[in-house]
Amino acid sequence: MTRNVKRLLALALPLSLAPMGALSEPLSPSWTETFVLPSRLTGADTASLLMPIQQDYYVGNFTGLIISTFSSFAPPISSPTANGNFAMGRVAAWIPVTQQYYSTTNPADPTGNAKTCFWQFAVLFDNNGVCTGTLNQAALGNQGVQCGVDTANSYIDPVTCQSQIVTYIQ
């Protein structure tokens, strides 16, 4: 079976078979920045898109405080995370998928007395059957937060759709 046929079949699967990938939005962010992830071949064999694809997430904490990270990932991104460390998560996701997660210094008031960064990562196929990844981010809270994406270490494999997303909160 050719790769394009496998991708077509993967797209035709009923949505009810795919796990819920989006976080129920407790926050209503206005996306302040959008990044297209660079393509990087991982050397992995072409994967059948009839199975979930690996996504690795890293959130660097440079706030001077402990952060908590929330997502609907199973398993979830590690939390809480001390200053100077990374929260980490690995997810197996069906493609196309949109994942959302956020990190905050104040889980009780993430949009007020807190530093909060909210990210949304979407993986799609273009017209040629190539995987692309787009990351939106928003800064919330009134404590002067800086949100970022490490574009040198974030990527998507255009053939296998495997991805690594490295973000930070400061």
Protein Blocks (a to p, Z undefined) as FASTA:
>chain_A
ZZklmmmmmmmpcfklpccfbdcdfbdcddfbdcddddddehiacddfkbccdddddddd
fehpacddddfbdcdddddddehiacdddddddddddddddddfblklmmlnccdddddd
dddddfkopacdddddddedjeopacdddfklgccdfklopacdddddZZ
